[in-house]
Structure formats: C-alpha cells, structure tokens
Amino acid sequence: MLSDQRGVSAVEYGLIIAMIVLVMMVGLSSVADVTIGMWGNVSQKVVNAR
C-alpha cells in the first residue's frame, strides 16, 4: 500500500499543469492589454488624420 505512488504522481502533475495554465493566463492577459492599447492608439491616429 505504501509503495503505490500513482495517485500522488497524478496530484503532482495536476498541480504542475494548473501552475503552467495560471502563468499562461497572466502572460496572455498582459499581452492583450498591450495589444488593445496599440490598436486604440492606431484608431485615435486614424480619427485625427481625417
């Protein structure tokens, strides 16, 4: 019973995957903010050029 580590490994892999997903979401969120700002700037320049 003590030598069965499959459940422990599955929990560890689940935690690792959850942390990777969390880091990806934070990274994509910051990239999205920069992209939205960039397109807002382009939009404003187009409106001002009319």
C-alpha positions as CSV (number, residue, x, y, z in Angstrom):
1,M,0.0,0.0,0.0
2,L,2.8,2.5,0.8
3,S,4.6,1.7,-2.5
4,D,1.7,2.8,-4.7
5,Q,2.6,6.3,-5.8
6,R,0.3,6.6,-8.8
7,G,-2.2,8.8,-7.0
8,V,0.5,11.1,-5.6
9,S,2.1,11.5,-9.0
10,A,-1.2,12.3,-10.6
11,V,-1.8,15.1,-8.0
12,E,1.6,16.5,-8.5
13,Y,1.2,16.5,-12.3
14,G,-2.2,18.2,-11.8
15,L,-0.7,20.9,-9.7
16,I,2.2,21.5,-12.2
17,I,-0.3,21.8,-15.1
18,A,-2.5,24.2,-13.0
19,M,0.5,26.4,-12.4
20,I,1.5,26.4,-16.0
21,V,-2.0,27.4,-17.1
22,L,-2.1,30.2,-14.5
23,V,1.2,31.6,-15.7
24,M,0.0,31.4,-19.3
25,M,-3.2,33.2,-18.5
26,V,-1.3,36.0,-16.7
27,G,1.1,36.3,-19.6
28,L,-1.7,36.4,-22.2
29,S,-3.6,39.0,-20.2
30,S,-0.6,41.4,-20.2
31,V,-0.1,40.8,-23.9
32,A,-3.8,41.5,-24.6
33,D,-3.6,44.8,-22.6
34,V,-0.6,45.9,-24.7
35,T,-2.3,44.9,-28.0
36,I,-5.6,46.7,-27.0
37,G,-3.6,49.8,-26.2
38,M,-1.7,49.6,-29.5
39,W,-4.9,49.3,-31.6
40,G,-6.5,52.1,-29.6
41,N,-3.6,54.3,-30.5
42,V,-3.8,53.4,-34.1
43,S,-7.6,54.1,-34.1
44,Q,-7.0,57.5,-32.5
45,K,-4.4,58.4,-35.1
46,V,-6.8,57.5,-37.9
47,V,-9.6,59.5,-36.4
48,N,-7.3,62.5,-36.0
49,A,-6.0,62.2,-39.6
50,R,-9.5,62.8,-41.1
